[in-house]
Amino acid sequence: MDAVAVTALLIITAVVYMAPAIVALLRGHKNAGAIFALCLLLGWTFVGWAAAWVWVFVSQEQRTA
C-alpha cells in the first residue's frame, strides 16, 4: 500500500471513530464534550461507540430564548 492510501485510510477511520462526537457538535448537543470523551476513551469498544450514538440522538430539552 502506498503512503496516500494509508493516509486516506487513517483519516477515514478517524472520522468514523469520532462520528458521534462530530454529529453532537454539529447538532449543538449540550453534552458534546462528554460525548467526545466517551468516543475517545471507549469508542474502540463497540459498546462505547454505540452508547455515544444513542447519547447523540437522545431528545434534548428545548432551549428557550
C-alpha positions as CSV (number, residue, x, y, z in Angstrom):
1,M,0.0,0.0,0.0
2,D,1.4,3.4,-0.8
3,A,1.5,6.3,1.6
4,V,-1.5,8.1,0.1
5,A,-3.7,5.1,0.6
6,V,-2.6,4.6,4.1
7,T,-3.2,8.2,5.0
8,A,-6.6,8.2,3.4
9,L,-7.5,5.0,5.4
10,L,-6.3,6.6,8.6
11,I,-8.4,9.7,8.0
12,I,-11.5,7.8,7.2
13,T,-11.0,5.6,10.2
14,A,-10.6,8.6,12.5
15,V,-13.7,10.2,11.1
16,V,-15.9,7.1,11.6
17,Y,-14.4,6.6,15.1
18,M,-15.3,10.1,16.1
19,A,-18.5,10.4,14.1
20,P,-20.8,10.6,17.2
21,A,-18.7,13.5,18.6
22,I,-18.8,15.3,15.2
23,V,-22.6,14.9,14.9
24,A,-23.0,16.1,18.5
25,L,-21.0,19.2,17.8
26,L,-23.0,19.9,14.6
27,R,-26.3,19.4,16.4
28,G,-25.2,21.7,19.3
29,H,-25.6,19.0,21.9
30,K,-25.2,20.3,25.4
31,N,-23.1,17.2,26.3
32,A,-20.9,17.3,23.2
33,G,-17.7,17.4,25.3
34,A,-18.7,14.3,27.3
35,I,-19.7,12.5,24.1
36,F,-16.3,13.4,22.6
37,A,-14.6,11.9,25.8
38,L,-16.7,8.8,25.5
39,C,-15.7,8.3,21.9
40,L,-12.1,9.0,22.7
41,L,-11.8,6.7,25.7
42,L,-14.3,3.9,24.9
43,G,-15.1,4.2,21.2
44,W,-12.7,1.3,20.5
45,T,-15.3,-1.0,22.1
46,F,-18.4,-1.4,20.1
47,V,-20.5,-0.8,23.2
48,G,-18.9,2.6,23.9
49,W,-19.3,3.7,20.3
50,A,-22.9,2.6,20.2
51,A,-23.6,4.3,23.5
52,A,-22.2,7.5,22.1
53,W,-24.5,7.3,19.1
54,V,-27.5,6.7,21.4
55,W,-26.5,9.7,23.5
56,V,-26.2,11.9,20.5
57,F,-29.8,11.3,19.4
58,V,-31.4,11.3,22.8
59,S,-34.0,14.0,22.9
60,Q,-32.7,17.3,24.3
61,E,-34.6,19.8,26.2
62,Q,-35.8,22.7,24.1
63,R,-33.9,25.8,24.8
64,T,-36.0,28.9,25.3
65,A,-34.5,32.3,24.3
